[in-house]
Amino acid sequence: MNFLKKHYEKVLLGAVLGGLLAAVLLLMFKINQERSDMEDMRNKILTKRVQPLPALDTNVFVTAEARSETPLQLSFAAPPHNLINPVRWVKTPDGAWIKEVTGRELGPERLEATKITPLYTTISLDSYNSAGSNYLIKVERQTERAANKRNVSHYVAVGGKTETFTLLDVKGPPDKPTALGLELKDTGLKVNIAPDAPYRRIDGYMVDLKYDLEKHRPWRDERVGSKLAFAGDVFTIASINLVATNQYEVVVSAKSTGKKTTIKYNAVP
């Protein structure tokens, strides 16, 4: 006890030094632990799987670039631009006024087909004599514009020729044939006709037309070559064609300019 009393300063200093030494040792362990923890955290951050960024949407920029390559074109022509172009009003022959917007309010563009009828060429055996040497064959061409030229009859013997056909042979008894063999001059096609079975084919069409902008009666049964007077000009029907099933085109040609206009017609099946 006396020792402690005499040397308490030294004992106290030793205890303090011992505590400091223990603190230093603990601090060294603590530093190592912190360093290890920081390294683990660093490794976790660096090795973490990163999701890729979504693809950048560049459609807006691509569209803008494409638009920039095509300069904007301003049209001040009429139609349809009427800021500096006055609108024309056209007076029809019957006194009515029509606003001209497209330039096709008058003229053949307003011609309308209302009906199209096929025209046939028919070759038929009409009669034959008792001797069986001549046969009366009738040819009907509905495409002929002149009515007196549409029906022509020929007495023909075997080997005989007309502008339409050649009589090749007779089938059955000559005085009462069951059929006649013909060769058509325009196509070279060989066909047979019998008393009750004529040869028939479509060779053209006729059309009914109307033009509502003028007060005149519609045209009926007009054929290729027919002339139509309307809209201050004379128009000739240049062709009438079947272009697809139940679809037709009628072409008219203006006398003044030679310009051709096509009128379409869809038949009701």
Secondary structure as UniProt FT lines:
FT   HELIX           2..46
FT   HELIX           59..69
FT   TURN            78..80
FT   STRAND          88..91
FT   TURN            93..94
FT   STRAND          97..100
FT   HELIX           108..110
FT   STRAND          112..128
FT   TURN            130..131
FT   STRAND          135..141
FT   TURN            142..143
FT   HELIX           147..149
FT   STRAND          151..156
FT   TURN            158..159
FT   STRAND          165..171
FT   TURN            174..175
FT   STRAND          179..184
FT   TURN            185..187
FT   STRAND          190..194
FT   TURN            195..196
FT   STRAND          199..210
FT   TURN            212..213
FT   STRAND          219..222
FT   TURN            224..225
FT   STRAND          227..230
FT   TURN            231..232
FT   STRAND          233..244
FT   TURN            245..246
FT   STRAND          247..254
FT   TURN            255..257
FT   STRAND          260..266
//
